[in-house]
Amino acid sequence: MSHPAGRVLGLLELLQSHHRLTGAELATRLGVDGRTVRRYAATLVELGIPVTADRGRYGGYRLRPGYKLPPLMLTDDEAVAVLLGLLAADHLGLGTEQPATATATAKIRRVLPAALADRLAAVVEHLGFTLRRVESTARPATDTLLALADAARHGRRVRVTHRSRAGDTAERELDPYGLVFHAGRWYVTGHDHRRAEVRTFRLDRLGAVTSGDETFVAPKGFDPVAQVARSLAAVPWAHEVEVLLAVDLATARRRLPPSTAELSATADGVLMRVRAERLDGMAVLLAGLGWPFTVVRPDALRDEVAAHAERLADWARR
C-alpha cells in the first residue's frame, strides 16, 4: 500500500473495523507519522466521509456512528488481487453453473478509477496461463454448493437426489465432511447413510439439497482432499496395474498425484498401483517417468512396454 491513495483507503478500512483508534495506532499500522494521519483524515472528510477527531488523553479518530460505507472500496492492490482471482477461477473452471465470474468482473471494472481499470485491462489482454483452460460443463448449481458448505460447517445431515454415471437417480442421506475442487469438478465427501460408508459425489450430479434436523461430528483428523483423491484413484478401469519403481517415495509422489496412483514404499523401491483403461497409454506414462521399473502385473503390460520401446527405437533411427 505504498501509494498515498492506498493509505487513505487503508485508514478508512481501519476506522470501519475499529470503534476508535489513536493517531499513534493509525500511524503505526499505516507506516506513516502523526501529521500524515491527520492529513489522510482531512482527505476523507473532503470526500464526504464523516471522520471525527476526539482530543484529549482518550481521544482518537472514529467514523460517525451509523455511517454506512459504500458497497465496494478497494485499494489498487486489492483490486488487482480480486480481478486476478476471478480470472484464475474462470480459467480453472472454479465456479458454479451461473456465469457469475464474468458479471462480477464487469461490475468491479465499472467502479474502478479509469486509470486503474485501463491498466488492469492491459493485464487481462496480455495474460497467459501454462495450465490448460478447463472447459467443463460439469458445474454445480450455486444453491447446491452453498447448502452443502453450510451443512458441513454446522454438522447437519442433508438429503439429496444423486444421479449415477448411468443416469439412475436415488435419494441419499449424507453427512457432508468437506468440499473439494479437482480437475475442473466439485466433489463432496462424507458419510453416505444408504451405503453406511464414506463416499464421494460430484456436485453436478446432485439435485436439491435439503438440510435436516440430524447432526453429526466429522471424524477427528478427516482429510477431505485425501479422501477424494483415494476415491478417484479407486474408480474401476479395464486393467489393474502394479509396477515397482526404482525411486524413493518422496520423488514418486512429486510426479504422481494421489488421484493418479496409489504409492507405497517397499524394500526395493515404490510399488505403484494404478487402474488403467488402456495399457499402451500406461506404457507411455512409465517411459515418460524416466525411472527403471519392473512390471508386476498384468503380463500384457510387458508386451506394450516392449512395443513402445520398439517404436521409440525406430523413431530414433530416422
HUZIUR-V845029 format. One record per pair of residues at least 12 apart in sequence whose C-alpha atoms are under 10 Angstrom apart, sorted by the first residue. I is the first residue (numbers start at 1). J is the second residue. Records with the same first field share a line. If there is no record, write none. Layout:
BEGIN
I = J, J
END
This chain:
BEGIN
1 = 30, 31, 75, 76, 77, 78
2 = 30, 31, 76, 77
3 = 75, 76, 77
4 = 36, 40
5 = 40, 43, 75, 76
6 = 30, 74, 75, 76, 77, 78
7 = 29, 30, 31, 32, 36, 37, 40, 75
8 = 30, 36, 37, 39, 40, 41, 42, 43, 44, 75
9 = 40, 44, 73, 74, 75, 76
10 = 26, 29, 30, 40, 74, 75
11 = 26, 27, 29, 30, 37, 40, 41, 44, 61
12 = 40, 41, 44, 49, 51, 62, 63, 69, 73
13 = 69, 73, 74, 75
14 = 26, 29, 30, 62, 63
15 = 51, 61, 62, 63, 64
16 = 62, 63, 67, 68, 69
17 = 63
18 = 61, 62, 63
19 = 60, 61, 62, 63, 64, 65
20 = 52, 53, 54, 58, 59, 60, 61, 62, 63
21 = 53, 58, 59, 60, 61, 62
22 = 34, 37, 53, 54, 55, 57, 58, 59, 60, 61, 62
23 = 35, 36, 37, 38, 53, 59, 60, 61
24 = 37, 60
25 = 37, 60, 61
26 = 38, 60, 61
37 = 61
38 = 53, 61
41 = 53, 61, 62
49 = 63, 64, 67, 68, 69
50 = 62, 63, 64, 65, 67
51 = 63, 64, 65, 67
52 = 64
72 = 108, 111, 112
73 = 108, 111, 112
74 = 108, 111, 112
75 = 112
76 = 112, 113, 116, 117, 120
79 = 108, 109, 112, 116, 117, 120
80 = 116, 117, 119, 120, 123
82 = 104, 105, 108
83 = 101, 104, 105, 106, 108, 109, 120, 121, 123, 124
84 = 105, 120, 123, 124, 127
85 = 101, 105
86 = 100, 101, 102, 104, 105
87 = 101, 102, 105, 124, 127
88 = 101, 129, 133
89 = 101, 134, 184
90 = 102, 133, 134, 135
91 = 129, 131, 132, 133, 134, 135, 184
92 = 129, 131, 132, 133, 134, 135, 136, 181, 182, 183, 184, 185
93 = 133, 134, 135, 136, 137, 138, 139, 181, 182, 183, 184, 185, 186
94 = 134, 136, 139, 181, 182, 183, 184, 185, 186
95 = 136, 138, 139, 140, 141, 142, 145, 181, 184, 185, 186
96 = 137, 138, 139, 140, 141, 142, 143, 144, 145, 185, 186, 203, 204
97 = 136, 137, 138, 139, 140, 141, 142, 204
98 = 139, 140, 141, 142
100 = 142
109 = 121
133 = 184
134 = 183, 184, 185
135 = 184
136 = 183, 184, 185
137 = 184, 185, 204
138 = 184, 185, 186, 202, 203, 204, 205
139 = 184, 185, 186, 202, 203, 204, 205
140 = 185, 186, 187, 202, 203, 204, 205, 206, 207
141 = 203, 204, 205, 206, 207, 208
143 = 207, 208, 209
144 = 160, 203, 204, 206, 207, 208, 209, 210
145 = 179, 186, 187, 188, 203, 204, 206, 209
146 = 209
147 = 208, 209, 210, 211
148 = 160, 174, 175, 176, 177, 178, 179, 188, 203, 209, 210, 211
149 = 176, 177, 178, 179, 188
150 = 176, 211
151 = 174, 175, 176, 177, 178, 209, 210, 211, 212, 215, 216
152 = 175, 176, 177, 178, 179, 188, 190, 215, 216, 217, 218
153 = 176, 177, 178
154 = 176, 215, 216, 217
155 = 175, 176, 177, 214, 215, 216, 217, 218
156 = 174, 175, 176, 177, 211, 212, 213, 214, 215, 216, 217
157 = 173, 174, 175, 176, 177, 190, 191, 192, 193, 210, 211, 212, 213, 214, 215, 216, 217
158 = 172, 173, 174, 175, 176, 208, 209, 210, 211, 212, 213, 214, 215
159 = 171, 172, 173, 174, 175, 207, 208, 209, 210, 211, 212
160 = 172, 173, 174, 205, 206, 207, 208, 209, 210, 211
161 = 173, 205, 206, 207, 208, 209, 210
162 = 201, 202, 203, 204, 205, 206, 207, 208
163 = 201, 202, 203, 204, 205, 206, 207
164 = 201, 202, 205, 206
165 = 205
167 = 205
169 = 205, 206, 207
170 = 194, 206
171 = 194, 206, 207
172 = 192, 193, 194, 195, 206
173 = 191, 192, 193, 194, 195, 196, 209, 210, 211, 212
174 = 188, 189, 190, 191, 192, 193, 194, 196, 197, 198, 199, 209, 211, 216
175 = 188, 189, 190, 191, 192, 193, 198, 199, 214, 215, 216, 217, 218
176 = 188, 189, 190, 191, 192, 198, 199, 200, 216, 217, 218, 224
177 = 189, 190, 191, 198, 216, 217, 218, 219, 222, 223, 224
178 = 190, 200, 218, 222, 223, 224, 225, 227, 228
179 = 200, 201, 202, 203, 224, 225, 228
180 = 200, 202, 203, 224, 225, 226, 227, 228, 229
181 = 202, 203, 225, 228
182 = 225, 228, 229, 232, 259
185 = 202, 203, 204
186 = 201, 202, 203, 204, 205
187 = 200, 201, 202, 203, 204, 205, 224, 225, 228
188 = 200, 201, 202, 203, 206, 224, 225, 227, 228
189 = 201, 202, 203, 223, 224, 225, 227, 228, 231
190 = 218, 219, 222, 224, 227, 228
191 = 216, 218
198 = 227, 231
199 = 227, 228, 231
200 = 224, 227, 228, 229, 230, 231, 232
201 = 228, 231
225 = 258, 259
226 = 258, 259
227 = 258, 259
228 = 258, 259
229 = 257, 258, 259, 260, 261, 262
230 = 258, 259, 260, 261, 262
231 = 258, 259
232 = 258, 259, 260, 261
233 = 257, 258, 259, 260, 261, 262, 273, 274, 275, 276
234 = 259, 260, 261, 262, 273, 274, 275
235 = 259, 274, 275, 276
236 = 274, 275, 276, 277
237 = 274, 275, 276, 277, 278
238 = 275, 276, 277, 278, 279
239 = 274, 275, 276, 277, 278, 279, 297, 298, 300, 301
240 = 273, 274, 275, 276, 277, 279, 297, 298
241 = 261, 272, 273, 274, 275, 276, 279, 282, 295, 296, 297, 298, 299, 301
242 = 261, 262, 263, 271, 272, 273, 274, 275, 294, 295, 296, 297, 298, 301
243 = 263, 270, 271, 272, 273, 274, 286, 293, 294, 295, 296, 297, 298, 301
244 = 263, 264, 265, 266, 268, 269, 270, 271, 272, 273, 292, 293, 294, 295, 296, 297
245 = 263, 265, 266, 268, 269, 270, 271, 272, 286, 289, 291, 292, 293, 294, 295
246 = 266, 268, 269, 270, 271, 291, 292, 293, 294
247 = 265, 268, 269, 270, 271, 291, 292, 293
248 = 264, 265, 266, 268, 269, 270
249 = 263, 264, 265, 266, 269, 270, 271
250 = 263, 265, 270
251 = 270
252 = 264, 265, 269, 270, 271, 272, 289, 291
253 = 270
255 = 289
256 = 272, 289
259 = 274
260 = 272, 273, 274, 275, 276
261 = 273, 274, 275, 276
262 = 274, 275
269 = 293
270 = 293
271 = 293, 294, 295, 296
272 = 293, 295, 296
273 = 296, 297
278 = 301, 304
279 = 298, 300, 301, 302, 303, 304, 305
280 = 300, 301, 302, 303, 304, 305, 307, 308
281 = 301, 304, 305, 308
282 = 301, 304, 305
283 = 301, 302, 303, 304, 305, 306, 307, 308, 309
284 = 304, 305, 308, 309
285 = 305
286 = 305
287 = 305, 308, 309
END
